[in-house]
């Protein structure tokens, strides 16, 4: 019997699964196939998983809790790995990072624009810090493949998160109107090990970033 071949798409469970095999379908009327997620969403998830900036990223993609949890898990895994290396995997220079401590009472009293400034500036500074650590690791005499993998993942993850937040409008929210109260200067300090750097990365995602996106998603549902 002559057969046609159709691609079978995997289920979307946190990450995009691309077609990996083909199934034969007997000739004749085709039965209704399960609905796939819209193609723009599939492409967006694919590009984000590769750390590529995405034009037209769905504005509320980050409201899917699985998306942010994936990056939090990667950050926590990197922190756990670096906790086990000598001296916390020392860096050859101090790197400036954002302060991730959150005063929940003060946070709830802040205007949305002020919260956006803290998140957007913190994300930018954290991205610079991870990129700097990537450069330092590349220039070290005996770079570990495992460490390099986790740093590369962090670089990719922060690029994806920047695209997601930009699609959500955080960059616009961070531009305060002239009559608005100015945001407090971003609090920073320095770290000298990869372990401390990944701890800051993990804390930032689980703290300010998750707080901000959670509130923004709830506002969008009203």
ABEGO torsion letter per residue (X at the ends): XBBBBBBBBBBBBGBBBBBABBBBBBBEBBBBBBBBBBAAAAAAAAAAAAGBBBBGBBAAAAABAAAAAAAAAAAAAAAAAAAABBGGGBBABBBBBBBABBBAAAAAABBAAAAAAAAAAAAAAAAAAAAAAAAAAAABABBBAAAAAAAAAAAAAAAAAAAAAAAAGAAAAABBBAABBBBBBBBBBBBABAAAAAAAAAAAAABAAAAAAAAAAAAAAX
